[in-house]
């Protein structure tokens, strides 16, 4: 492009327009690189946090008693939300968030989903044993 402009094969107005477009694209790509670099750094940090959490888990694979010291190593904080009003005869539900050290909150499936998973897991184990 610069050679064509220098040899007068490309009009100055077209050259300026192309140059402007290239500069815009270059700026966008540089911003995308910065954004993706930040994401990669965050993911690497999270990976290190998970490794630290797993080190704690490995220390306590055979716990005979759950002590406050052990809980403090695993749990950063707990958030207990207000109970939602329920109709007469319905179960009361209350959301509780457990935020673990190193990995944050873990979103566990609800009770009904856990029961279904537990039942299906048991069936799979029985099939494999036969």
C-alpha positions as CSV (number, residue, x, y, z in Angstrom):
1,X,0.0,0.0,0.0
2,X,2.8,2.5,0.9
3,X,4.7,1.5,-2.2
4,X,1.6,2.2,-4.4
5,X,1.1,5.5,-2.7
6,X,4.8,6.4,-3.1
7,X,4.6,5.5,-6.9
8,X,1.4,7.6,-7.3
9,X,-0.6,4.5,-8.1
10,X,-2.9,5.1,-5.1
11,X,-4.6,8.5,-4.7
12,X,-3.8,10.3,-1.5
13,X,-7.4,10.3,-0.3
14,X,-7.7,6.5,-0.8
15,X,-4.3,6.0,1.0
16,X,-5.5,8.1,4.0
17,X,-8.7,6.2,4.2
18,X,-7.0,2.8,4.1
19,X,-4.4,4.0,6.6
20,X,-7.2,5.2,8.9
21,X,-8.9,1.8,8.6
22,X,-5.7,-0.1,9.3
23,X,-5.0,2.1,12.4
24,X,-8.6,1.5,13.7
25,X,-8.2,-2.3,13.3
26,X,-4.7,-2.2,14.9
27,X,-6.1,-0.3,17.9
28,X,-9.0,-2.8,18.3
29,X,-6.7,-5.7,18.1
30,X,-4.3,-4.2,20.7
31,X,-7.3,-3.7,23.0
32,X,-8.5,-7.3,22.4
33,X,-4.9,-8.5,23.3
34,X,-4.9,-6.6,26.5
35,X,-8.4,-7.9,27.4
36,X,-7.4,-11.5,26.6
37,X,-4.1,-11.2,28.6
38,X,-6.1,-10.1,31.6
39,X,-8.4,-13.1,31.2
40,X,-5.4,-15.5,30.9
41,X,-3.8,-13.9,34.1
42,X,-7.1,-14.3,36.0
43,X,-7.4,-17.9,34.9
44,X,-3.8,-18.7,35.9
45,X,-4.4,-17.1,39.3
46,X,-7.6,-19.2,39.7
47,X,-5.7,-22.3,38.7
48,X,-3.2,-21.7,41.4
49,X,-6.0,-21.1,43.9
50,X,-7.5,-24.4,43.0
51,X,-4.2,-26.1,43.5
52,X,-3.8,-24.5,47.0
53,X,-7.4,-25.7,47.8
54,X,-6.5,-29.2,46.7
55,X,-3.4,-29.2,49.0
56,X,-5.7,-28.4,51.9
57,X,-8.1,-31.2,50.9
58,X,-5.2,-33.7,50.7
59,X,-4.1,-32.8,54.2
60,X,-7.6,-33.8,55.5
61,X,-8.5,-36.9,53.6
62,X,-9.0,-38.9,56.8
63,X,-10.7,-36.6,59.4
64,X,-12.2,-38.3,62.4
65,X,-13.5,-35.1,63.9
66,X,-14.4,-31.8,62.2
67,X,-12.8,-29.1,64.3
68,X,-13.1,-25.3,64.1
69,X,-9.5,-25.1,62.9
70,X,-10.3,-27.5,60.0
71,X,-13.4,-25.5,59.0
72,X,-11.4,-22.2,59.1
73,X,-8.9,-23.8,56.6
74,X,-11.6,-24.6,54.2
75,X,-14.3,-21.9,54.6
76,X,-13.7,-18.2,54.1
77,X,-17.2,-17.1,55.0
78,X,-20.9,-18.1,55.0
79,X,-23.8,-15.9,53.9
80,X,-27.2,-16.8,55.2
81,X,-30.0,-15.1,53.3
82,X,-33.5,-14.3,54.7
83,X,-36.1,-17.0,54.4
84,X,-38.6,-16.6,51.6
85,X,-42.2,-16.7,52.8
86,X,-43.9,-19.9,52.0
87,X,-47.5,-20.9,51.7
88,X,-49.1,-23.0,54.4
89,X,-48.0,-26.6,54.0
90,X,-45.0,-25.8,51.8
91,X,-41.4,-26.3,52.9
92,X,-39.5,-23.2,54.0
93,X,-36.4,-22.6,52.0
94,X,-33.4,-20.5,52.9
95,X,-30.4,-19.8,50.7
96,X,-27.0,-20.4,52.3
97,X,-23.8,-19.5,50.4
98,X,-20.6,-21.2,51.5
99,X,-17.5,-19.3,50.3
100,X,-14.4,-21.5,50.4
101,X,-10.8,-20.3,50.8
102,X,-9.0,-20.2,47.4
103,X,-12.0,-21.1,45.2
104,X,-14.9,-19.0,46.4
105,X,-18.5,-20.1,46.3
106,X,-19.3,-23.5,44.9
107,X,-22.8,-23.7,43.4
108,X,-24.1,-27.1,44.4
109,X,-27.2,-28.7,42.8
110,X,-30.4,-28.5,44.8
111,X,-31.6,-31.3,47.1
112,X,-33.9,-32.9,44.5
113,X,-31.1,-32.9,41.9
114,X,-28.6,-34.4,44.4
115,X,-31.1,-37.2,45.2
116,X,-31.5,-38.0,41.4
117,X,-27.8,-38.0,40.9
118,X,-27.3,-40.2,43.9
119,X,-29.9,-42.7,42.7
120,X,-28.5,-42.8,39.1
121,X,-24.9,-43.1,40.4
122,X,-25.9,-46.1,42.5
123,X,-27.5,-47.8,39.5
124,X,-24.4,-47.2,37.4
125,X,-22.2,-48.8,40.1
126,X,-24.5,-51.8,40.4
127,X,-24.4,-52.3,36.6
128,X,-20.6,-52.1,36.6
129,X,-20.3,-54.6,39.4
130,X,-22.4,-57.3,37.5
